[in-house]
Amino acid sequence: MIFERLRPALIAGLCVLFLAGGNAPAFADSPSTGGDLTIAQSLGDRELTLVLRRVTGTPGPLHVDVITHAGTAPGRLTMSATPMGITGASSALPAAGVPTTQAVLDIGQTPGTYSTGLDVDRPGPWELALGDGYRVAHIPFLVPVQATSPPERAVYGGFVAAGILLLVSVLVAARARRGGWVLLPAAGLVAAIAVAVTGAVLSASLPLPPQPGSQLDPTIDNVTDPYARNGPLITDFSRPPVLLAPGGNPLTAGKPGELELNLTDGATGAPVDDLIIHDSALIHLLVVSPSGRLWHLHPIRTASGRYQQHLTLPEPGHYAVSAEMVRRGGGVQLVRVPAGLDVSGTGPVSAPVNPVVLADGATAGSADIGGTSIGVEVANPAAGRPAAVTVQVGGTADLQPWLGMAGHMIVAGPLLSDTDIGTAVGKAPVWAHAHSMGGAAGTGRVAMPPVNGDSTPDETVAAYGPDVSFTYSFPTAGRYRLWIQVERAYAVITIPVVLDVPAATEGGRR
């Protein structure tokens, strides 16, 4: 008797569940689930890579790995984490702006990974202070939460309601004298399941809200609930370009000094403090010496809109300087310092590493750099057409990803001088930065990190190469300087190349 009364509700529920099973809900990843954060820092004479592991819940631990490179001096690093979001008056948490957790990490002579841990007690924007006893880097990062989208809430709510209504249907069927009463909770059951199924379908198709940290300035409100309307609707996330002005005391050849970088907004003149991590760094600083040596460094953030780079430049003369960065909501900007950097002193000009010279029609060459056999080959080097640049480093697949890539290539040219390279590069019409996206040998794995960062190999993985390839279109004919950089045995190898690019002719032949 009870079964007969319950039959309509059971049939209706099973039919809707069967239809839902054919369209399994595809829950979209929450935009604030986050991933591991990798950032390179040139802290004094140490080139470090920090990996902030994903925080899965608050309060909870923040695991920090510090990867050191060959030649890094041993010593002690201090760390502290400071919440930067505004805390409500009724909150029992410590006030924002004050460090809540600290740690000390001793790094040794052997390059590799050194680990420590901090504690975070709330989601939202944070700042990690990393010090070496002389200077402190202030690194912004986010502690996310697992946000639930409105369609997902409909899914959970619909199935909870369906479960409750199913129990109500059973009770009504058992006690009601008229079988028709069971149709009321049965209809509610069907409606609840329909809402859940609709929410499951919509959750896979609705666009994600603006992302705090990458598109929006992060706050506690938009980090904890990115779907809430906490401000005006924004459709254009672009921001004005950055103006870069060097500062600090003049530098002298052979003596350590500090190069200050002041970043201001091109429209308002206000300090720019909305850089986001791009290719594992806030700023990629490129410096080229008079003799053609390249430094690829990652200045530390010392205050809002202010960065600092410790330098010991070996020779007097004029250095070319540029910085690559990304503003929140904007694209990649390669900003040059028009005046460059003049270094005083009377010391001799350094003898650079002999470049691989590809001139007079040569498209292949070799060199020995630090005991490593290097081969360089360029296919189709004609102006205005894609050229394939391939470098072979050693003979085994033992390269490590540096800054998330298998290799980096800096391009400058055409150059009017082969003697004062710093000045020539500073005046060159082309200054570009290309990446190699090759995977590890024997796998389909790519060096470029995925969006969520979960499967990104770090520098401890030595499985790439020995061939590293780039594709680049040289816009005009002339002599170019290339610097190709790869990492091997925790040491960054810089391979200088001189390349003569001929003009393209009709029919694709020179």
C-alpha positions in Angstrom: 0.0 0.0 0.0 2.8 2.4 0.9 4.7 1.5 -2.2 1.7 2.1 -4.4 1.3 5.6 -2.9 5.0 6.3 -3.2 5.3 5.0 -6.7 4.6 8.4 -8.5 7.3 10.2 -6.5 9.8 7.4 -7.0 9.2 7.2 -10.7 9.5 11.0 -11.1 12.7 11.2 -9.1 14.3 8.2 -10.9 13.5 9.7 -14.3 15.0 13.1 -13.4 18.1 11.4 -11.9 18.4 9.2 -15.0 18.3 12.3 -17.2 20.8 14.0 -14.9 23.1 11.0 -15.2 23.4 11.5 -18.9 24.6 15.1 -18.3 27.0 14.7 -15.4 27.6 18.0 -13.7 30.9 19.6 -14.7 31.8 21.8 -11.8 34.1 24.6 -13.0 37.3 25.2 -11.0 36.9 28.0 -8.6 38.8 31.1 -9.7 40.4 31.4 -6.3 41.6 27.9 -5.7 45.1 29.1 -6.6 48.2 27.1 -7.1 51.9 27.1 -6.2 53.5 30.5 -6.6 57.0 30.7 -8.0 59.0 33.9 -7.9 62.6 34.7 -8.6 64.4 37.2 -6.4 67.9 38.8 -6.8 68.5 39.3 -3.1 71.9 40.9 -2.8 74.4 38.6 -4.6 72.0 35.6 -4.2 69.8 34.6 -7.1 66.9 32.7 -5.4 63.7 31.1 -6.5 60.9 31.0 -4.0 58.1 28.5 -4.3 55.1 29.3 -2.1 53.0 26.1 -2.0 49.2 26.3 -2.3 47.4 27.0 1.0 44.4 24.6 1.1 42.6 26.2 4.1 42.8 28.8 6.7 44.0 28.8 9.4 46.7 26.6 8.0 50.4 26.2 7.0 52.2 28.0 4.2 55.0 25.9 3.0 57.9 27.8 1.4 60.7 26.3 -0.6 63.8 28.3 -1.4 65.8 27.0 -4.4 69.4 28.3 -4.5 71.8 28.2 -7.5 75.5 27.4 -8.0 77.7 30.0 -6.3 75.1 31.1 -3.8 76.7 32.0 -0.5 75.5 30.1 2.6 73.8 32.1 5.3 70.6 32.8 7.2 67.4 34.2 5.7 64.5 35.6 7.7 60.9 35.4 6.7 57.6 36.9 8.0 54.1 37.0 6.6 51.8 40.0 7.0 48.1 40.1 6.2 47.3 43.2 4.2 43.5 43.2 3.9 41.3 45.2 6.2 39.9 43.2 9.1 36.4 43.9 10.4 36.0 45.6 13.8 34.3 42.5 15.2 37.0 40.1 14.1 39.1 38.4 16.7 42.1 38.1 14.3 45.1 40.3 14.8 45.0 43.7 12.9 46.2 43.8 9.3 49.6 45.3 8.6 51.4 43.5 11.4 53.4 40.3 10.9 51.6 37.3 12.3 54.2 34.6 11.7 57.9 34.4 11.3 60.6 31.8 10.4 64.3 31.5 10.0 65.9 29.5 7.2 69.6 28.5 7.0 70.8 27.9 3.4 74.0 25.9 2.8 76.7 25.9 0.2 75.1 23.1 -1.8 72.6 24.4 -4.4 69.1 23.0 -4.2 66.0 23.3 -2.2 65.7 24.5 1.4 62.3 24.6 3.1 60.5 26.2 6.0 56.9 26.9 7.0 54.8 29.8 8.1 51.2 30.0 9.3 48.4 32.0 7.8 45.2 32.7 9.7 42.9 34.3 7.0 42.3 34.5 3.3 43.0 37.6 1.2 46.1 39.6 0.2 49.3 39.0 2.2 52.9 40.1 2.0 56.0 37.9 2.5 59.1 39.7 3.8 62.4 38.0 2.9 65.6 39.3 4.4 69.3 38.5 4.3 70.4 40.8 7.2 71.1 43.7 4.9 68.0 44.2 2.7 64.4 43.0 2.7 62.2 42.0 -0.2 58.5 42.5 0.1 56.6 39.9 -2.0 52.8 40.2 -2.4 50.8 37.0 -2.6 47.2 35.7 -2.1 45.7 33.2 0.3 42.6 32.0 -1.6 39.5 30.2 -0.5 37.4 27.6 -2.3 34.7 29.8 -3.6 31.4 28.4 -4.7 29.6 29.8 -7.8 25.9 30.6 -7.7 25.1 27.7 -10.1 27.1 25.3 -7.8 25.1 26.6 -4.9 21.9 25.8 -6.8 23.3 22.2 -7.4 24.0 21.6 -3.7 20.8 23.3 -2.6 18.7 21.4 -5.1 20.0 18.0 -4.2 19.7 18.7 -0.4 16.1 19.8 -1.0 15.4 16.7 -3.1 16.7 14.5 -0.3 14.5 16.1 2.2 11.4 16.0 0.0 12.0 12.3 -0.7 11.8 11.6 3.0 8.7 13.8 3.2 7.1 11.8 0.3 7.8 8.6 2.2 6.1 9.9 5.4 3.1 11.3 3.5 2.7 8.0 1.6 2.8 6.1 4.9 0.3 8.2 6.8 -1.9 9.9 4.3 -5.3 8.3 3.6 -5.5 9.7 0.1 -2.8 8.8 -2.3 -3.0 12.2 -4.1 -1.3 14.0 -1.2 2.0 12.3 -2.1 2.0 14.2 -5.4 2.7 17.5 -3.6 6.1 16.6 -2.1 6.8 14.5 -5.3 6.3 17.6 -7.4 8.7 19.5 -5.1 11.2 16.7 -5.4 11.1 16.9 -9.2 11.4 20.7 -9.1 14.4 20.5 -6.7 16.2 18.0 -8.9 15.5 20.1 -12.0 17.1 23.1 -10.2 20.1 21.0 -9.4 20.5 19.7 -12.9 20.1 23.3 -14.4 22.7 24.6 -12.0 25.1 21.8 -13.0 24.7 22.6 -16.7 25.2 26.4 -16.1 28.2 25.9 -13.8 30.2 24.6 -16.8 29.1 27.4 -19.2 29.0 30.6 -17.2 32.1 32.8 -17.4 34.3 33.3 -14.4 34.1 36.6 -12.5 37.0 39.0 -12.7 40.0 37.5 -10.9 41.3 39.2 -7.8 45.1 39.4 -8.0 45.3 39.2 -11.8 42.5 41.5 -13.0 41.3 43.2 -9.8 43.2 44.7 -6.9 42.7 42.0 -4.3 40.7 42.6 -1.1 39.3 40.3 1.5 35.9 40.7 0.1 36.6 39.8 -3.5 39.0 37.0 -2.5 36.6 35.3 -0.2 33.6 35.8 -2.6 34.7 36.7 -6.1 31.1 36.3 -7.3 29.7 39.1 -5.1 29.3 42.5 -6.6 31.6 44.5 -4.3 32.0 47.5 -6.6 31.1 48.9 -10.0 31.0 46.5 -12.9 34.3 46.6 -14.8 34.7 45.5 -18.4 38.0 47.1 -19.3 40.9 46.0 -17.1 43.7 47.8 -19.1 45.9 50.3 -17.2 48.3 53.0 -18.4 51.9 52.1 -19.1 54.6 52.2 -16.5 57.3 54.9 -16.5 60.6 53.6 -15.2 63.2 56.0 -13.7 66.5 54.7 -12.3 67.8 56.2 -9.1 70.3 55.7 -6.3 73.9 56.6 -6.0 76.2 56.5 -9.1 77.8 53.2 -9.7 81.6 52.6 -9.9 83.1 49.8 -11.9 84.2 46.8 -9.7 82.4 48.1 -6.6 79.0 46.9 -5.3 76.1 49.3 -5.4 72.4 49.5 -5.5 70.3 50.5 -8.5 66.9 51.9 -7.5 64.0 51.5 -9.9 61.1 53.9 -9.4 57.8 52.9 -11.2 55.1 55.5 -11.8 51.8 55.5 -13.6 51.9 57.0 -17.0 48.6 58.8 -16.5 48.5 59.9 -12.9 52.2 59.9 -11.8 51.3 57.8 -8.8 53.6 54.9 -7.7 52.8 51.7 -9.5 52.2 48.9 -7.0 50.0 46.5 -9.0 52.6 44.4 -10.7 51.8 40.7 -11.0 54.1 37.8 -11.2 55.0 37.2 -14.9 57.2 34.3 -15.9 58.1 33.8 -12.2 59.1 37.3 -11.4 57.7 40.8 -10.7 60.3 42.4 -12.9 62.8 41.0 -15.3 65.7 43.4 -15.4 68.1 43.2 -18.4 71.5 44.9 -18.3 74.0 44.8 -21.2 77.6 45.9 -20.6 79.9 47.7 -23.1 81.7 44.4 -23.9 78.4 42.6 -24.5 77.8 40.7 -21.3 74.2 40.2 -20.3 72.7 40.2 -16.7 69.1 38.9 -16.4 68.1 39.8 -12.8 65.0 40.1 -10.7 64.9 43.2 -8.4 63.3 43.1 -5.0 60.3 45.2 -4.1 61.2 47.5 -1.2 58.2 49.8 -1.0 55.1 50.8 -3.1 56.4 51.4 -6.6 60.1 51.0 -5.6 62.4 48.2 -6.5 66.1 47.7 -5.8 68.8 45.7 -7.6 72.2 45.0 -6.0 74.9 45.2 -8.7 78.7 44.9 -9.1 79.4 45.9 -12.7 82.9 45.0 -13.7 83.8 47.6 -16.3 83.3 51.4 -16.8 81.2 52.7 -19.7 77.6 52.8 -20.9 75.2 50.0 -20.1 71.8 49.4 -21.7 69.0 48.8 -19.3 65.4 47.5 -19.8 62.7 45.9 -17.6 59.9 43.5 -18.5 56.8 43.5 -16.3 53.0 43.1 -16.2 50.5 45.4 -14.6 47.4 43.9 -13.1 44.8 43.9 -15.8 47.4 44.8 -18.5 49.7 43.1 -20.9 53.5 42.6 -20.9 55.5 45.8 -21.0 59.1 45.9 -22.0 60.3 49.3 -20.7 63.7 50.7 -21.7 65.7 53.2 -19.7 66.4 55.7 -22.5 69.5 57.2 -20.9 70.9 53.8 -19.9 73.3 53.5 -17.1 76.8 55.1 -17.0 79.3 53.5 -14.8 82.4 55.4 -13.8 85.9 54.1 -13.2 89.2 53.6 -14.9 89.4 49.8 -14.9 89.9 47.8 -18.1 87.1 46.6 -20.3 86.2 43.0 -19.4 86.8 40.3 -22.0 83.4 38.8 -22.6 82.6 35.2 -23.3 83.4 34.7 -27.0 80.1 34.7 -28.9 79.0 32.1 -31.5 79.4 34.2 -34.7 77.0 33.4 -37.5 78.2 35.8 -40.3 78.9 35.7 -44.0 76.0 33.3 -44.6 76.9 30.9 -41.8 73.9 29.4 -40.1 75.6 27.0 -37.6 78.4 27.4 -35.1 79.7 26.0 -31.8 81.5 27.1 -28.6 82.7 25.8 -25.3 81.2 27.7 -22.3 82.4 26.7 -18.9 83.3 23.2 -20.1 79.9 22.6 -21.8 79.8 22.0 -25.5 77.4 24.4 -27.2 76.0 24.2 -30.7 73.8 26.8 -32.3 71.9 26.5 -35.6 69.6 29.0 -37.2 67.2 28.0 -40.0 65.8 30.5 -42.5 67.4 33.6 -41.1 65.7 36.2 -43.4 64.2 39.5 -42.3 60.4 39.5 -41.8 60.1 35.7 -41.8 60.0 33.2 -38.9 63.4 31.8 -38.1 64.1 28.7 -36.1 66.9 29.1 -33.6 68.1 25.9 -32.0 70.8 25.5 -29.3 72.2 22.2 -28.2 73.6 22.2 -24.7 75.8 19.2 -24.0 74.6 15.8 -25.1 72.0 14.7 -22.5 68.6 15.8 -21.4 69.6 17.3 -18.1 68.5 20.9 -18.4 66.3 22.4 -15.7 63.4 24.8 -16.3 64.3 28.3 -15.3 61.5 30.9 -14.7 59.1 28.2 -15.9 60.7 27.8 -19.3 63.1 25.5 -20.9 65.1 28.4 -22.3 65.1 32.2 -22.8 66.4 34.3 -25.7 67.1 38.0 -25.6 67.3 39.7 -29.0 68.8 43.2 -29.7 69.5 44.8 -33.1 70.3 45.7 -35.7 73.5 47.0 -34.1 75.6 49.8 -35.6 78.7 49.0 -33.5 80.6 45.8 -32.5 82.8 47.7 -30.0 80.6 49.6 -27.6 77.8 47.0 -27.3 76.0 48.7 -24.4 75.5 51.9 -26.3 74.6 50.0 -29.5 72.0 47.8 -27.7 70.5 50.9 -26.0 69.9 52.5 -29.4 68.8 49.4 -31.2 65.3 49.5 -32.7 64.6 45.9 -31.6 64.9 44.6 -28.1 62.8 41.4 -27.5 62.5 38.5 -25.1 61.5 35.0 -26.5 60.9 31.7 -24.8 61.4 28.1 -25.6 58.3 26.0 -25.0 59.9 22.6 -25.5 59.0 19.6 -23.3 61.1 17.1 -21.4 62.8 14.4 -23.4 60.6 11.3 -23.9 57.5 13.0 -22.6 54.7 15.3 -23.8 55.3 17.6 -20.9 55.7 21.3 -21.7 57.8 23.8 -19.8 55.3 26.6 -19.9 53.3 26.4 -16.6 49.6 25.6 -16.9 47.0 28.1 -15.6 46.5 26.5 -12.2 50.2 25.8 -11.7 49.6 22.3 -10.3 51.7 20.3 -12.7 54.5 22.8 -13.2 58.0 21.2 -12.9 60.3 23.3 -10.8 64.1 23.7 -11.0 64.7 20.4 -9.3 63.5 18.6 -12.4 66.5 18.0 -14.8 64.9 16.3 -17.8 64.9 18.9 -20.6 67.0 19.3 -23.7 69.7 18.9 -24.9 68.1 20.8 -27.8 66.3 24.0 -27.0 64.4 25.7 -29.8 63.0 29.2 -30.4 61.0 30.8 -33.2 61.5 34.5 -33.9 60.9 36.8 -36.8 63.7 39.4 -37.2 61.9 42.5 -38.5 64.7 44.0 -40.4 68.1 42.9 -41.9 71.3 43.6 -40.1 73.6 42.3 -37.3 71.8 41.1 -34.1 73.0 40.1 -30.7 71.3 37.1 -29.1 71.7 35.8 -25.6 70.3 32.4 -25.0 69.9 31.3 -21.4 69.3 27.8 -20.0 69.8 26.2 -16.6 71.9 23.2 -15.9 73.1 21.8 -12.5 71.5 24.8 -10.8 73.7 27.2 -12.9 72.3 29.6 -15.5 74.3 29.3 -18.7 74.3 32.4 -21.0 75.2 31.7 -24.6 76.0 34.9 -26.6 75.4 34.8 -30.4 76.2 37.2 -33.1 73.8 36.7 -36.1 73.7 38.5 -39.4 70.2 38.5 -40.8 70.0 39.1 -44.5 67.1 40.9 -46.3 64.4 38.7 -47.7 64.0 38.4 -51.4 61.0 37.6 -53.6 60.1 34.0 -53.7 61.5 33.4 -50.2 65.2 33.2 -51.4 68.0 35.4 -50.4 
